[in-house]
Amino acid sequence: MNAMLKTMGVLTAMLIGGVLGWYAAKHQSPPEELADQDYIATVNGKGIDKDWFIEQMKMRGGYKPGQFQSTEQKEALLDFLINEEIMFQQAVAQGVHQDAAVSQLYKKAVIDKFITDGLNQKLQSVKVGNSEVEAHFYNNQTAYNKPARRRAAIIMTEVTDADDENSRNEIRQRVEQALQAVNDLPSDTTHFGELAKVYSDDRASMYQGGVIGWLINHPSRSYKWDRSVIDALFSLENPGDVSGVIEAEDGYYIVRLVAAENVKEKSLEQLRKGIKNQLLQAKRKQMKDEFMASLIDGADISIDHNKLAAIQSFSPSANDQDKTPPALPTMGGAQ
């Protein structure tokens, strides 16, 4: 069964390839020297050209050592092309080439060829020089640097809306007691140790000395901690330094600096390859956008918006949470 399915798959691929070839031939003017072509075989009067056969050899690994060195190898390829031609002729005789699905395959093949010839050759000419890379690096150097970061430990006593002023005072007194207890920790301790279990309400960190991990002080970064906590952390200079009591919307905090890393600058040579690729892709995208825009500008396009709006959807209504736009069709590299 598997062997049969594999054979059918090969035959189908051969058939589609043949039909596309027929369409391509139909839409091109035959060369004047067609009658004098050097055929190595004919199938029902249709010739298999020697040059075409050689191109097929190249496509099938003809440059690999040992490939198509023997007559048997070349005969095997010729047998394949003959079988393909027979199936193609039979398909055309039965009108398969007029099927809408085949027309779409042909349309896609033509667009792919058009894009390859019209755009891809231009894209290959796009270059990025060293001066462009260097200018981009020096104009954006700080953006490539690894930002400073701090590793923090916290003691947090939670305050809720249900706490009145007396409760809040008691909670603050508790965190002030914790701050006094921090002074009794061993001098080489840079976190809060067992004190986090005793005083902190933050369950995610209380069992690991209050350590909450690495934080980066950057506008693009946001954390669940109040901004006052982040600011206090980055005001500390040396591992082991401790803040005072910090009042935030959700409670009172003590912050300790566990470890610190300053800004790490990256050199031009570290980034040269990546920047060059980035600029190259940007240039190619611009060229592709301009190429597509020029095609659209030269086209006579008319849209019946009333007919478009009248087309009924056959899908169920989306939930309010489902705002995913529909997938765009992809055709011949036009996307």
N, C-alpha and C positions, 0 to 999 in steps of 0.2 A: 504493500500500500504506500509506504513512504517513498519507494522508488518511483511508483506511478505518479504520485503528487509532485515529486521533484521534476519528472519528465514533463508533466503538464505545465509546471511553472516555467521551465525553459522554453517550451513551445509557445507559451503565451507571450513571454518577453520577446521571442524572435518575431512573432506575428506583429506585435505593437511596433517594434523597431522597423519592420518591413513597411508597414502602413505609413509611418512617419517619413520613411525614405521616399515612398511613392508620392506623398504630398509635396515633399521638398522638390522632387523632380518635376512635378506638375507645375509648380509655381516658378520655375526657373527656365530661362531660354536654353534649349539644348545647344551644346557647343557645335560650331560648324564642322569640326573634324570628327563628329560622332561616327560617321560611316567608316572612317579609317581607324577607329579605335582598335587597340591590341587586346582582343578578348582571349582569356584562357579557358573559358567555357561558355556555353549558351544553354539557356533553359527555356524551351518553347519559344525560341527566337529572341529571347532577351539575353544580352551579353553580360558577362561578369568581366569587367575591365581589369587589366593587369595592374594599373596604377591603384585602382580601388582595392584590389587584393593586397597590394603592398601596404596600403594604409591600414588595412585590417590586421596585417601582421604586426605593424608597429603598435597598434592599440592593444594587442594581446601579448605584450612582453617581447616583441621582436628584437629588442636591444639586449635582452638577457643572454648571457653565455649559454650556448647549446640550444637556444630556442630557434625552431624552424631550420635547423641544419640538415635534417633528413627529409627525403621526399615524402616519407610517411607522415611527418608532421604537417607539411604543406597540403598533402592530400586530405588530411583530417579537417583542416580549416576550410578547404574548398568544399568538402562534403557538407560542412555546416552551412556555408553560404548558399550552396545549391538548395539544400533543404529549406533554408530561409526564403529563398526566391520562390520555390514551389508553393510554400504556404502563403506567401504574399500574393501571388497570382491568384490562388484559390480564394483568398479573402476578398480581393478586389472583385473577382467574378461573382461573389455572393453579396456584394454591396457593403461589406464591413467598413470600408473606408468612408461611407456616408453616415455612419453612426455618430450621434452627437458627442459621445464620450471620446471617440477617436478624433473628432474635430477639435475638441478641447486640448487633447494631447498634442496635436499638431500646432495649435495656437501657442501653447506653452513652449514648445520646441522652437518656434519662430522667434518668440520674445526672448528666450534665453540666448539664441544666436545673435539677435539684435543687440542685446545688452553686452554680450561678449565682444562683438565687433565695434559697437559704438561707444561703449563706456569703459570697459575693462582695460582696453589698450591705453586709453587716456589715464586711467588710474595708475597704470604701471609707470607712467612718466612722472608721477608726482614724487618729488624728492624733498627731504628735509636736511638742510646743511648744518654743520657744526655751529655756525654763528647763531642760527635760530635756536638751537638747543641751549646754547650758553645764555642767550638773551632771556629766554623763558626761565631758565634756572635762577638767574640773578634777580629777575623781576618778581619771582614767586618763592624765593629761597625759604622764607619763614614758614610757608605752607607745607614744606617738605620735612621740616624739623620734627622730631619726636617730642611732643610737649612734656613739660615737667609733670610729675605725678607724685602723689602722696599716699602712703598706706596708713590708714587710721584705725584707732580703736575707740569705742564710745561706751559711755554709761548713759543710758537714757531712762528717765522716769516719766511715765506717760501721764498726760493730763487730758481729760475728756470734758465735753460740754456739761456733763452732770456734776463736775466738781465745782463746789462753791469756793469762795475766797479762802475760807479756813482750810479746806482740803488742799487747795493749791499751795498754801503756806506750808502745810505739813509735807507735801511732796517736795517742795524746794528745800526744806530743812533736811530731808532725807538725802537729797543729792549733794548738799553741802557737807553732810557727814561723810559721804563717799569721797568727796574731794579731799577731806582731811585724812582719810584712810589711805589715799593714794601715796601720801608722803611717807608712809610706813613700809611701802613695798621695797624689795631689794633694789639697790641702785642700778643693777644691770637689767631690770625689767622694763621693757618698752611698751608693754600693754597693761591691761588691768587685772590680769590673772584671775584669782578666785573672787575678787571684789565684783567682777561683772556678774557672777552668779548671784551674789548677795543683793546688789543694788539695782541692776539693770532690768528693765522690762522688755528689752529687745531680744526676743527668743532666738533670732537668727544668729546673734553674735555672743550672747551671754555665756555660752558654753565653750567659747574659744577666746577667752580673755577680752571680749568686746571687739575683736578685730573684724572689720567690715570690708577689708580688701583695698584695692588701689583706686584712687579717685584722680581725675584729671580736671584741672581748673580751666575750662574752655567754654565759650558761649554755646557751642554746639552740643555740649554734654549736659544731660539733666539726670538728677538722681532723686530718690525718694526722700532724701534728707533735706531739711530746711536750708535755705541759702546761708543763713547765719552759721550753720554747722560747717558748711564747706569753706566759708570765709575764715572761720576760726582755725580750721585745719591748716589752710595755706598761709596763715600768719605765723605758724610755729616754724622754727628754724632747724632744730636738732632733734633726732630721734630720742624719744623719752620726754620731750617737752609736753606740758599739760596746759590746757586752757582753763579759764575760770568757768563758772556756771553760765551756761548759755540758755537763754529763754527763747523757745520757739513756739509755734502755734500748737504743736502736738505734745509738748512737754519740756522738760529741762534736760540739758545735755552736759556731759564733760567729754572733751575730745583730747586724745593723746596721739602724738605723731609716732608711728611705729617705724617707718622707713621713708626715705625721700630719694627721688631721682630728679636731677635737673634736666633742662632742655638738652636733647642730644641732636647736634647738627649733622646733617648728611652732606657729603661732598658731591661735587658735580659728577665725578667719575662713578660714584655709586648709583647715580640717578640718570646718567646720560642715556643709556639704552631705553629705559622706560619713558623718559621725556620725548625722545626721538619717535618712539612708537606712538605716543599720545598725540604729538603734533601731526604725524603722518596720517593717523586715522581721522583727525579733525579736518585735514586738507582733503582727504578722499571723500569724506562725508559732504563737505562743501561742494566739491566737484559733482558728486552724484546728485545733490539737491539742485544745483544749477542745471544739470543735464535734464532732470525730470521737469524742472520748471520751464525750460525752453521748449520741451515737447508739449506741455500743457498750453503754453502761451500761443503756440502755433496751431492749436486744434480748435475746430468749430464744435463746441459742446452745447447741447440743449437738454435741459432737464425738465420733465413734467412733474413738478412737486406735488400736484394734486393726486396724480396716479400713484406716486411713491407713498404718500400719506394714506392712501386708500387700501394699500396692501395689508391684509390682516395677519397678525402674528399667530403662529401655531404653538407657541410655548406658553407655559403657565406664567402668571404674574410673579415678578420677583419680590422677595421680602424687602422691607425697608432697609435691612442691614446689607442686602446684596446689591451693591452698586457697581459690580464688575462690568466693564463695557464688553460688548460682544467682540469675539475674535475677528480680526480683519482677514480677508482672503489673501492668500499669497499666490502670485502668478508670475512666473518667469523672472524672478529677481527684481520685480518692480518695487517690492517693499524695501 
